[in-house]
Amino acid sequence: MATNVIPFPADGLWTVRQACEWLSVTEHSLRTMLKRREIPPEIILKLGRRVRFRSDLLRDWALAQRSA
């Protein structure tokens, strides 16, 4: 079974913009999801005021959300 995984050039840590692009949501929507704690904390890495996302876990979580 083929999954519709959008290839993304850099694996590892994604910025908010990269995560938004892959999830097809706006920055405001993603930041709202963060404030509401809708995204599991193990996906998020805070570096001072900056937020990064673990791409492998974000991808797995997003695919699980789509299938639910």
Residue, then its C-alpha position, 0 to 999 in steps of 0.5 A: m500500500a502506497t502512502n502519500v508522504i510528501p518528500f521534504p529535503a531536510d530531515g531532523l529538526w524543522t522550523v515552524r515554516q517547514a512544519c507548516e508547509w508540510l502540514s499545509v496549515t498556516e503559521h497561526s494555525l500551527r501556533t494555535m495548536l501548540k498553545r492548545r497542546e494538540i501536538p504531543p510534547e515529544i515532537i516539540l523542541k524549544l530552543g530559547r524562544r524558537v520552536r523546532f519539530r522532530s520531523d520523523l515524529l511529526r510525520d508519524w503523528a500527522l499520518a495517524q491523525r489523517s487515518a483517525 
